[in-house]
């Protein structure tokens, strides 16, 4: 699997991590600070799950009616809770949605000529998409910090937050497989400094003075 752009000089950077690690925050910072295109796979999946869209249709065939509202919309909080509890269901949902999301991402990336393109892909390693990116950045945070962020952001219990974290590949394993790691366990200033430094490395990479 590979993403193709019109420019051979384009470097596609996959940004991944875990729930609550702050990967989207880092991606949005890079995108806004350096004026870089950013594709958010979660946003693409949300589009796929709108009524009548291919992802919605696939899940309509898979799930019973309790996962849908009276108006036919997918009950996303219910599905989210279910897949964290049921590994088989989680795998089946991913098998259906990941190929559709990949198609959307490929269409979005095709034709771009920017020197750097960012893709926020939460389950990059779980989906087996490593070969599609020139560089992969893992945004890391310790489990306690991730758990606290999930509880605050999503209004769930600590137990539910831990269950969500356990449903994904560990951040430690992802960090070992990454080209670069941004540690977002502490304050934003510390994270920002790492992100700026790493952006400088990529700019030097583009100019041919690095790697």
Steps between C-alpha positions, in 0.01 A plus 500: 500500500632842410362850463588672175540872434577685179829630639786263568628757748196468724565337837195343660524492878273274699417628848370240740483420869230389738176630644584804708863522391446831319584395144228719351623802697852453362366448149288814513796700634724390215226565245420852621853610595662380177199526266506129417213287365358275773267206447319373808390139461247533782328778305496281191350212697230730635405585142494130409256430784242759400167341394519368147880509482700179432619458860150546636365245252769247597421536870126489435551151359724397790321640805152459639251784519593596856812669363292745296266780597138526390610732220757245378813668630775288650505516880871569520536509880332159520725357230806651666414334831424167330826477306707572809334203669487260206828432320333293226254780426781756502696294248201457272413870506861589421508248214200674346592863563879504453496419124238770442701752700812403306324574172394841626853577617652392169260721304570795730878466474511441124584811304663687787834668435578639845847409631356361825158345551371391841259218574352449847439123509407368848523129411784523250690199636189300581382545139838399357555829316867552590623468141278784382705772668853632456518579871287403799478712815355355820365748753560335835355561846513279806189294576401701807508824301302348210241363742457836670454675165242249380296533820508881474431516125240227460333508840552127557613310806863408565412136438351583161804706410734213588288260299533729198877517542530122529307455175790647302862405447707637787663838450832350611489254210398770254785721619750221437379467142487872421753710310457777754322542834352815652452466876178679593485383861584842639416863429414628153811722483723194532300319232506803272879526522533136394256555213688807376831314517359207306347729239846647449640152436236438236569833334869408480399160363307670219796726419726196475729595788382216724471123454 
